[in-house]
Amino acid sequence: MRFPVRTTVFVALGLSLLTAPLAISGPSGSLNRSDKPAPGEKKLPWLAFDAATEKAKKENKHLIVDVYTTWCGWCKVMDRQTYGNKEVAEYLTENFVLAKVNGESSAELHYKGEAMSEKTFARKVGVTGFPTTYFLKPDADIIGGAPGYIPPDNFMIYAKYVSTRWYEKGTPQEYMKATQEQGAVTPSN
């Protein structure tokens, strides 16, 4: 069974290639993916899925769920270049609750009253490749997702689309058009 997604999968634009070391703590607490951040890189307060959904509901904040694997090079690029970007990190810390889900892990999580492995969760929500980023409402309903690496400027468009609740009145494309009309910067390709 797939969970419904209000908007179809977001379009992820742009590509680049770097790799970074990966370090993860146990599944129940904060997750820190890099012990030695790159210069200027910000560490984000990643949580396990269950802790993140509880916090999001309590604080009435949207969630970002990063579905990754330990071997995924593009996941590491996303950690360094997007999540490590100062502007992105500050915006996400202020406006979202953040969760990491290992798409190949047997660690248990709970979603919509059902216990399942992280791997099963990834399949149920439609992950077909890594990384995949999902944006969820404070009650953990999925708004939409984006497969692949997303550069920082494009990620900010998606984050603002979700945090401002623009998804309630239009598509990401309509949001981009509206912000361009207001003189906002367009994403890179």
N, C-alpha and C positions, 0 to 999 in steps of 0.2 A: 504494500500500500504506500502510495506517495502522499505527502502532505501537500495541500494546495498552496500555490504561490501566487499572490495577488498580481504581481507584475511578472512578466516573463524574465528570464535570466538577464541581468544587466550585461551590457556589452563592455568587456574589458579591452582597453586600448593600450597600445605601446608595449615595447619589449626592451629589455636590457639584460646583461648577464654578469653577475658577480656571485660569489659563494661566501658563506659565513659559517663559523662553527655553531653547533646547536647544543644547548644544555637545557634539560627539563627536570623540574622537581616532580615529586609524586603527584598523583591525580587529584588529591583532595584539596590542596591549597593553592597559593599563588604559583603561577608558572613563569619562569624567567628563562627566555630562550638564548640569552647571550651573557656570559660572565664578563666578557671584555668587549663593551660596545665600541663601535667605530667612532672616530672623532666627531663630536656633535650629535651622536646618536642618543636618543632618549629611551629609557626603559619604560615599558608600559606595565600597568598592573593587571596582567593576565590572570584569570581565574579558571578553575576547572568548571565545566559546564553547569553542574548542579549549583555550585556556589554563585556563579554568575546569574543564573535565572532567578535565584532567591533575591540577590542584591538588586537586580533590575526591577523586579516587581516591587520591592520595598521602597526603592528610590524613584520609581516611575521613570526609568531611563531605558532607552533602546539598547539592544545588545548587538555586538558584532561578534560573530563566531568564525574563527579562522580554522578551517579544516585543512590539516597538513599531514605530512608523513615525515619520519626522521631522515629518509634518504632523498627527499625532494629538493633539488637544487633551486627551483623557482620559489619554493617556500622560504628558503634562506635569503634569496634576493628580496622577497617581499618583506621579510623581517628587517633586513638592513636598510633598504632604500625607502620603503613606504612607511612601515611602522616605526622605523628609526628616524624618520624625518621630523624635525623639531615642530613644524607647524601641524603636521598630522598628529603627532603624539600629544601635543597640548590640546588640540581640539577633541581627540578621542577621550582623553583623560577627563576632560570637563563635561562631555556630553553623552558618553556611552559607558556601558559595562562591557568588558572584554573577556571572551572565552576562547580557549584553544581546545580543539578536539582532534585527536590523532585518528585519522581515517583508517588505520590498520590495527588499532588497539583493542584489546579485549576488556579494557577497563570499563566498569559499569557507569552509566549515567541514567538520568530519568528525564523523559520528555513527554509532556502531556499525559502524565499518570502512568506511563509505561517504562519499566526498567529494560535497558538494552545495552549492548556494548557500543563503544564509540564507533566501531566499524559498522555495526548495524544502523546506527543513527545516520552515518554518512550515506549509506545506501538508501535509507528511507527518504532522506531529503533530496536525493537526486545527484549526489556528487559523482562525477564521472572522471575527474582528474584533480590534480593537486597543484597549487593550493586552490581552494574554493572559499570564498568569503560570503557569509550569509548575514543579512541584516534582519533583525527581529524586533517586534514590538515589545514593550515592557512585559506583556503577558506571555511572551515567547512564541507568539504567532509569527510565522515567516512572512516578511515583506517581499524579499527577493534575494537573489544571490548572483555572484559574479565568479565565473571560473577563471583560473589563471592569475598571472601576475598583473597587478594594477599599479601604475606609477602614482606617485604622491598627488600630483595635481588632479588626476582623474578620480583618485580615491576621495579627495576632498569634496568633489562634486557629489558623489554618492553619499558620503557622510552627511553633508548639509541637506541633501534631498530627504534623507531619513530623519535627521534630528529636528528639522523644521516642520516635519509631518507633511511635506509636499506630496507624498504618496497618497494622501487622502483626497487630493484634488486633481492629480494628473500623473503622467508618466515621467520617467527620468528625462526623456527627450523634450517634453513640454517644460520641465523645470529648467533644463539647459537653455532652451529658447528664451524663457522668461528672464533668466539671469543675464543672458547675453544682451537682451534688450535694455537691461539696466546698466550695461557697461562692464559686466564681469568678464574675467579672463576665460578664454576657451581652453579646453583640454588639449594636451599634445596627442599626437598619433603615434 
